[in-house]
Amino acid sequence: MAKIELQDVSVTFNAHQQKRVSFKEYLVSGLFLRSMNPPLRVHALKGINLSARDGDRIGIIGHNGAGKSTLLKTLAGIYPPTNGTREVEGKICSLFDITLGFEFEATGWDNIMYRAYLQGETPSSIRGKLDAIAEFSELGDFLNIAVRNYSAGMQMRLAFSIATAIDPEVLLIDEVLAVGDLAFQNKAKARMKELMKTSRLMVIVAHDLNAILDMCTHVIWMEHGCVRAEGAPGIVVEQYIAAAAAASGQLPEALKAA
Ligand SMILES: Nc1ncnc2c1ncn2[C@@H]1O[C@H](COP(=O)(O)OP(=O)(O)OP(=O)(O)O)[C@@H](O)[C@H]1O
């Protein structure tokens, strides 16, 4: 069974400020032993509660900087909650930032082994998938050389081929993932669709509201690190569009017609 349970989760970052300071300000701050660039605390997530089970397809929408990617990364276990608790059960496949964590001095083949192992495969289950991963990546002999010699697109191909080789129970996707050239993108999209169908639980961050309406059973609208609204996709997306239109001083199409 796949399961996600976030209780009162907050994530805070300490960002280093790089304000320009005049020489005078610099001297005065030194005199009082004050830093001119104290860390800026960014409250990316504030008190998020989320509960999802087998069969749920959750869409996350919201403005730039609302906290969508941070939420996805917290679910993936990349960011530990600053407060609150995170519980995720099931094999996770994260389709975002997929090229992070390559061993650049190692060959493509070795990276397949390392990564698949980190994704929870055993040495024997990896061996059964090696050829399929290599074939999907279409990297051929390049798999014999160090990954540092790959182009950005080739790294993407390899990372995507490995990440999607497992049968995920929990699928975490950022819509902006664009993999490789046009031919590979079509292949990648088809594989993503397949994974969306077969995974038990999916959470997707997207700005494409039609995709959200098509795919999701539940939508969470994030605003400044909080959940502004959540519920049935049709209702939440409509509220989101109306709020965006009001903010930009335009009437939503539906209201214009009324
Ligand atoms: N590693 C980090 N260090 C410091 N601040 C961060 C970090 N990651 C995100 N933030 C901040 O957290 C807030 C939420 O960012 P996040 O990337 O989650 O937003 P988002 O909703 O995914 O935005 P977008 O739609 O633009 O991708 C922003 O204010 C961002 O500056």
Residues whose N, C-alpha, C, O or C-beta is under 5 A from the ligand:
A	BS01	LIG	F13 A15 V42 A44 G62 H63 N64 G65 A66 G67 K68 S69 T70
